[in-house]
Amino acid sequence: MTTGLQSGDLVTVFGGSGFVGRHTVRALAQRGVRVRAACRRPDLAGHLQPMGGVGQIHAVQANLRYGQSIENALEGAVAAVNLVAILAESGRQSFSAVHVEGARRVAAAARKAGARTFVHMSAIGADAQSNSHYGRSKAEGEQAVLAEFPGAIILRPSLVFGPEDQLFNRFAGLAASSPVMPVISGGTRFQPIYVGDVAGAIVAALDGRARPGTAYELGGPEIITMRDLLRRTLAYSGRSRLLMPLPGWLAKLMAVLSKPLPLAMRPFTFDQVRMLELDNVVSEAARSEQRTLEALVAAAPQSMEAVVPGYLERFKPRGQFAHYRG
């Protein structure tokens, strides 16, 4: 086991202003440590300040392509977390640059800075033999991290949900503007996990409750299919839409034809369609070897039913406060 955190310790969180990052920063601040949130645009990270006491949280500029900025962000830190990731490639933001070389640089710099603990966020589906570039790059990134920091702790979550997610929010937005919801690989299974539980696992790993050099798989209390996930989105957002199966070959064709468009305008990429063809759940090996969320966090994980309806209420046909008007 690694040495646990002490009050006043400094922890650097790369990607600290992002979706998982902001919840991790909040959880660390509640633990009593100082947090340095390393991100490309610290001027846009003001939302982190109220999560801790005066001076407890500080955002700094860092870019994984530039080693000096990484080293500066790690100066004096006793532990580091790497949350930087992308779901689709765009320009210089390639899977190789971010998931592999970027992760390698952070791990190497953390070791050089003398950090006791390093936590790297990967994903369920990280596999050198994966049919998706995303999955292969995640696996290669894990190996790069462990080569530079052998005691690093790898966390592999399934789909992550929470108020700022690009999961339920994205589908609810689509349901608000389209009479039809396309279903790609409707039988593929997922095990969505609440972002607060992921943050709790990160803090637990930093606090010495994880085995160094080990990969943990994180999943929520329920396993659901893509079709069921869309049905729940419609129920939580008060919408009724037709679920239309979209064959994999047609989805891939649409991805290819939309490739010239800006990433924000594309419905999905070819690689994302491939990712949807594979189950994304905690493996039996991880369960038997106690490499799961339950091995790190004592509290029961939050369910979708307990969290998602609250932040999808704004997508309801008559608005977020319709129930007050009767």
C-alpha positions, 0 to 999 in steps of 0.5 A, spaced: 500 500 500 502 507 498 502 512 503 496 516 505 494 523 504 496 528 509 492 534 511 496 540 507 499 535 502 499 538 495 496 533 489 496 535 482 490 533 477 491 534 470 485 535 467 482 538 473 477 543 470 474 537 466 468 533 467 471 528 472 476 533 474 472 538 477 468 532 482 475 529 483 478 536 485 472 537 490 473 530 493 480 532 494 479 539 497 474 535 502 479 530 504 483 536 506 489 537 501 491 542 497 489 541 489 493 544 483 488 543 477 493 543 471 489 545 465 490 548 458 486 554 460 486 556 467 483 562 466 476 558 464 477 554 471 474 559 476 468 554 477 473 550 481 475 555 487 468 555 491 470 547 492 475 549 497 477 554 502 481 560 500 488 558 497 486 551 497 485 550 490 489 553 484 489 552 477 495 552 473 497 552 465 499 545 463 499 542 456 501 534 455 505 536 449 510 541 453 514 537 458 516 543 461 509 545 463 508 538 466 514 539 470 512 546 473 505 543 475 508 537 479 513 541 483 512 540 490 506 535 489 506 528 493 501 525 488 498 526 481 492 524 477 492 524 470 485 525 467 486 528 460 483 524 455 479 525 448 473 521 445 474 523 438 481 525 434 481 532 432 487 536 429 493 535 434 489 532 439 490 524 437 489 518 441 496 517 440 498 524 442 493 524 448 492 517 451 499 514 450 505 520 449 501 525 454 500 520 459 507 517 458 510 524 459 506 526 466 508 519 469 515 520 467 515 527 470 511 525 476 516 520 478 522 525 477 518 530 481 518 525 487 511 523 487 509 518 492 503 516 488 500 516 481 493 515 479 492 514 471 485 514 468 484 509 463 477 506 461 474 499 461 475 496 454 482 498 454 485 492 450 491 492 445 487 487 441 481 492 441 477 493 434 477 501 436 483 505 436 480 508 442 481 502 446 488 500 443 490 507 445 488 506 452 491 500 453 498 502 450 497 508 455 497 504 461 503 500 459 507 507 457 505 509 464 507 503 468 513 503 464 515 510 467 511 509 474 511 502 475 507 503 482 502 507 478 494 505 479 490 505 473 482 506 474 478 503 468 471 506 469 465 504 464 461 510 462 461 516 467 454 519 468 453 526 472 450 533 471 455 535 466 456 529 462 456 528 455 452 521 456 445 522 458 445 530 457 447 528 449 441 523 448 436 528 452 438 534 447 437 529 441 430 527 444 428 534 445 430 536 437 428 529 434 422 525 433 426 519 432 432 516 437 437 512 433 439 505 436 446 503 434 448 496 437 442 496 442 444 490 445 451 492 447 451 492 455 454 498 459 455 499 467 454 506 468 458 509 474 456 516 477 462 521 477 462 522 484 463 515 485 469 515 480 472 521 484 471 517 490 475 511 487 481 516 485 481 519 492 481 512 495 487 510 491 491 516 493 489 515 500 493 508 500 487 503 499 489 501 492 495 496 490 500 499 486 501 497 479 494 494 479 488 496 474 481 497 477 475 496 473 469 501 476 462 500 474 455 502 477 450 498 481 446 496 474 448 493 467 444 495 462 443 495 454 444 501 450 437 500 448 435 501 455 439 507 456 435 511 451 429 508 454 431 511 461 433 518 458 426 518 455 423 517 461 427 521 465 426 527 460 419 526 460 419 525 452 416 519 448 420 518 441 421 512 436 427 508 438 429 506 431 435 500 430 441 503 426 445 497 423 452 497 424 454 498 417 449 504 416 452 507 422 459 506 419 457 509 412 454 515 416 460 516 420 465 516 413 460 521 410 460 526 415 468 525 416 469 532 412 465 536 417 467 539 424 467 534 430 462 538 433 457 537 427 458 529 426 453 525 430 459 520 431 465 517 428 467 511 425 471 509 431 465 510 436 461 506 432 466 500 433 466 502 440 459 501 441 460 494 438 463 491 445 460 490 452 463 495 457 462 492 464 466 490 469 470 483 468 469 477 472 477 477 473 476 484 476 471 481 481 475 475 483 481 479 484 478 484 488 480 490 483 473 493 483 470 500 486 467 496 492 475 494 493 476 501 494 470 505 497 466 502 502 459 506 500 454 503 495 455 506 488 449 511 486 444 509 482 442 512 475 435 512 478 437 516 484 441 522 480 440 522 473 432 525 473 434 531 477 439 534 472 435 531 466 429 535 468 431 541 464 429 537 458 422 536 459 417 539 454 414 544 459 421 546 462 424 545 468 419 548 473 413 546 470 411 542 476 410 548 480 405 551 475 401 545 475 
